[in-house]
Amino acid sequence: MTLFRGLPRMLLLVATLLQCLASFGVLALRRRLTVRDRAEWMQRSCQLTLRRMNIQLRVDGPLPPGGLIVANHLSYLDIMLFGAAVPCVFVSKREIRSWPVVGMLASLGGTIFIDRGNSVSTASVAAQMSALLAQNVAVLLFPEGTSSDGSAVQRFHSSLFEPAISRGIPVTAAAIRYTLPGHEEKDLCYYGDIHFAPHLLQTLGREGIAGTVTFAPTCPTYPDRRTAAAATWAQVTVMRQPERSSEVPTRLTPAPASPAISPDTA
């Protein structure tokens, strides 16, 4: 039954993503887009997609004004939830670039793609992050380096904290978790050897998915990257505990835009 419900929603998802691509084209015809324009377009697109997929977003804590945001990683849904919560540029694995439609959306949104384990790629990504942070554009990083089943927050790799540390830019810890009536959180997580298409179909067929994004109340600067990685890992671990989040829904609305620019009217 879940798979049967998931199929029409998959078709709706594809239609929605194509609509978002069309809205980007309209926007790009109007003016030369900045990185911030792209991040704000991505935010509107993520908000629209969540509404269409009937996935509820809850936000706890103050929205980061900029800087580096670091979070745990559970699923491909994370990007939609964080993208809807705050305009930002993501650092994501290189493989996403080749995903149909999704890869193009990520690229248009300014996503920085990394080949993990490749030192040359890491250095290039760090330079791109540094340039964005200098422009006060928020950059979101998943420093675990992979997604997990949510049973524990994995160690944060510290290398890509350096662009923020070297510039004295604040680092905000953020935690994401999911709830689904009658299921464990790990049923929504995308990890290990799980195949993408069947998992996505099953996820889209579920009712009552809610994601909670919790931002730390403070965004300090750190003396070095290892201290930053350890401190933010500890914050995320605490924020992942259900009792640490109020789970009060926050209504997020994008900045006013002309009808031609909004994904809803493209």
N, C-alpha and C positions, 0 to 999 in steps of 0.2 A: 504493500500500500504506500509506503514511504517513497519508493522509487517511482510509482505512478504519479504521485503528487509532485515529485521532483522534476519530471520531464517538462510539463508546461511552464514551470518556473524557470527551468533552464532556458527555454525559448524566450521567456520574458527577460531573463538576464542578458542574453545575447542582444536582444532588441534594445535594451536599456544602454548597454555599452556602446552600441552603434550610435544611439542617440547622443550619447556623451561625446563621441568622436565628431559627430556633426556639429555639435555646439562649439567644439574647439575650432573647427574650421571657420565658423562664422566669426568667432572672436579674433582669430588670426588674420582674417581679411580686414578687420577694422583698424588694427594697429599692430606694431611690433611688440611682441609679448616679452615681458620681463620674467625672471624666475618667480617672482612673487605672484604675477598674474597666473602663471602655470599652477602654482601651489593652490591659489584660491579657486581656480577652475577644477582642480582635482578634489578640493573639499566639497564643492557643489555636486560634483559627479558622484562622490562617495555617499553623500547624504541622499541623493536621489536613488542610488542603487539600494541602499539599506531600506528605504521606504518601500520600494518596489518588491523587495525580497521579504518584507515583513520581519526584519531583524531589528530588535530594539537596542538602542544605544543609551547607556547611562554613563554620565561623567561625574566624577567626584574629585574635588580639589580645584585649585585655580588653574586656568589655562596658561601654559607657558607663553611669555611674550616673545620668545625667540630663543636663540642659543641651541645647545645640543640636548636632545631628548633621548634617553636610553630606556629600553623596555624589554621585558621578557617576550618570548615569541612562541605562540601556540599553533597558529593556523594561517592560511592565506586570508582568512577573514580579518586578521589583525590590521592589515593595511587599510581595508575599508573603514574599520572603526576608528583607527587613529586619524586617517585622512579626513573623516567626517568631523572629528572632534576639533582638529586644529590644522590650519594651513601649514604644510611643511613639505620638505623634500626628503624622500626615503633613500636609505642605502639598502639595496637588495641584491640577492645573489644573481649572477649573470644569467642563469637559466631562464629567469622570468622574462627576459627580453624576447625570447623565442616563443613564448606562449601566444596562441592566436588571440587577437584583439586586446587581451589583457596586457601583453608586452608592449603594444603600441600605445595604449593608454598610459602605462607607467612611463614610457619614454617621453611622451608629450607632457606629462606632469613634472618632468625634470628629474626623475629618479636617477640616482647614481648607481651603476651596476658594478659589482665587485666579483672577481674570480678569487674566491677564498683559497688561501694557501699559496697564492702567487704574490711574491713580494713586490714585483713591479706594479701589479694591479693595486695592491694595498697602498703603495706610495702615491699612485695617480689618484686614487679615491681620496686619500688624505688631503691632497692638494686641492681637489675640487670642494671638499667639505670646508676647508679653511677659507676659500674664496667666498663661499656662500655665507658662512658664519660672520665674515667681515662685513657683509651687506645686511646683517641682522635678519637673515632668513633662517627659520628654524629647520634643523636637520634631525631626522629621526633614525636612530640606529638600533639594531637588535644585536647587542654584543655577545649573546650566547653563541652566535654563529650558525645556529640551526634552530628548528622548531622542536618542541618536546611534547610529552603527554601531560604536562602540567603537574606531575607529581612532585617536582622540585624545580627551583630556578637553578639552571646550570651556571657554572662559573662564567663571569664576564671577561672576555678577552679585552685587553687594555689598549691595543695598538691604535685603534681609531678614536680613542679619547684625546689623543695628542693634539689634533687641530684646535680643539676648544681650550685645552690646557695652555698651549703655547701662546694663545691670544688673550688669556685671562677671561674667557667667556663662560658664563654660568652653564651648569649641567643640571638638567631636571630628570629625576627618576620617575618612571611611569610603569604601572602594572596593568595588565589586561587579564581578565578571566571571563569565563562563560558559564551561563546557567541554562539548563534545558529540563523542563519538567519530566520527571521519570527517568532521567539519564544522568550519568556521570559526565563531568567536564571533558574527560578524555575522549568521549564519543564524538566530540566536535573538533578535537585536535588533529592536525595533519603532521604525522611524524613517521620515522622509520621507513618501512617498505610499503606503506599505504599508497595505493594508486589514486591519482588525482581525480580522474573523471567519475569513477563509481562513488568516491567519497563526496565529491561535490553534488552529485545527483541525490545522494542520501541526505546530505545536509540541507539542500534546498527543499526536500520533502518534509522536513521536520517542522513542527509547530511550536512556537513559544521561545525561540532562540533569543537570548538577551546577552549582550556583552557589556561589561563594566570596565571603563578606563579610569584609572585612578592616578592623578598627578600628585607628586609630593608637594607639600605646602611651601617649601623653600627650594631655591635653585642656586646653590653656592658655587663658588669657584674653588678649584682644588690645586694643591701645590705640584702634583705630579699625576700621571695617568693611572698608575697602579693604585694609588690612594682613591682616586675617583672611581675606578672600577670596583674596588672592594666596598666603598661606602654606598654606591648606588645599588650594587647587588644586595647589600643588607637591607636597604630601603625597600626595594622591590619585593624581597622575600617577605617582609612584614606586611606590605600593602596587599600582597596576594591573599592574605588571610581574610575570609569573608567578613569577620566581625570588625575589620579595620575600615570597611567601606560603608558609607551610609546608604548607598544604592538609591539615592534620590534622583529620579530622572531629570536631566538637564535638557531643556529644549535649545537646540542649536540652529540658528538661522544664519545663512551666509549674508555677506554685505549686499546691499541693494544692487541689482544689476538690471540692465535693460532686458526686455523679453527675448531679444535675439541672442543674448549671451547665456541666459539661464538654460541648463540642460532640460528643464521641464518644458521648454517651449521651442527647442531646436527643431 
